[in-house]
Amino acid sequence: PEMLSAVEPSIDLVTTLMSLSGVIPQKAKATARQVVQRVVRDLQRRLDAPLRQSVAGALKRSTRTRRPRHNEIDWNRTIVPETRIGYGRKRNELKTIVVCVDQSGSMGESVVYSGVFGAVLASIPALRTHVVAFDTSVVDLTENISDPVDVLMGVQLGGGTDINLALKYCQNLITKPRDTILVLITDLFEGGDNTEMLKRARSIAASGVTFVTLLALADAGAPSFDEKNAAALASFGVPSFACTPDRFPELMAAAINGRELGQWASEAGMTAARAAQS
C-alpha cells in the first residue's frame, strides 16, 4: 500500500495492476483501486464529452423522415422541393453497440480505454451497449459497465486468445443486424480455431452488422498484428486498423451514420489492412 500511494498513477500502472490482480495482497487492494480510480477519472474528464457529443450528433442524423416539420428539414439533402427530407425524432435503442475486447496481455491499454468508453456508451439512452472481454473464455461485463473501475479491477490480463469463441458469444447478442455495430478490439492472433473464426466473422458481416476490428485502442498507434487474418477480414468488408482514443468518438459517429469505415480510416490518416490479393 505504501508503494502504491507513492507512485504516479498512469495507464501503464493500471495495466500492471490488472495483470497482477490475482496475486495482489488483500491489504493492498483498496490502495490499488484508488490508483485505478484516479486514472479512470482523468480519462473520463478527457473523453466523456467528445464521445457523447459525437454519438448524439450522429444519432440525430441517422434518423431520416419523409414528413419532417419545417424546422426539421435538412435542406442540403432535399433535392425536390415537393419531397421534404429531414431529421426525425430519435427512437429509444436506435442502435445496438457491442464492444468485444481481447484481454490477453498485449492488449492492456486497449482494455482500459474500452472500459471508459463502454461506460459512456452505456449511459446514452438511445444505445443498447454490451461490453464483452475475452481470452480463452468470455466474460460479459455489461452489468457492471456503469462503473469502469469495478470492471478494470475484475479483469485478469494475460492468458490465451479465442476470438472465435468471443464472436460466437457476440452473435447471440445480435437481434437486429442492420441496427448493430460490432467493435472487435484485438491484434487478431487467434489461439483457437482460426478457420472457424474467419467463417463466423464472414457470417456476421454478411448479416448486415457494421463490423470493424480495432487492432489497438491506444495512444501508441499500430501494434504487431496477424496480417493474414486482417487481410481475410478486409475481403469480407471488415476493416482492421489501430485507433487512438481521441479518434474513437469520430469512429463511432461514422459507424452510426453508415459510412464505409475503411474509407473513413484512410481519410483520418489510419492505415487499414488490405484484402489479400487472389
FENHUFEN-V722521 format. One record per run of one state. SS is the DSSP state (@ for helix, = for strand, . for the rest). FROM is the first residue (numbers start at 0). LEN is the number of residues. If there is no record, write none. Layout:
SS FROM LEN
SS FROM LEN
This chain:
. 0 1
@ 1 5
. 6 4
@ 10 9
. 19 6
@ 25 37
. 62 1
= 63 2
. 65 4
@ 69 3
= 72 1
. 73 1
@ 74 3
. 77 8
= 85 2
. 87 7
= 94 8
. 102 2
@ 104 18
. 122 4
= 126 8
. 134 3
= 137 3
. 140 1
@ 141 3
. 144 3
@ 147 6
. 153 9
@ 162 9
. 171 5
@ 176 3
= 179 6
. 185 8
@ 193 13
. 206 3
= 209 8
. 217 9
@ 226 9
. 235 4
= 239 4
. 243 1
@ 244 12
. 256 4
@ 260 7
. 267 11
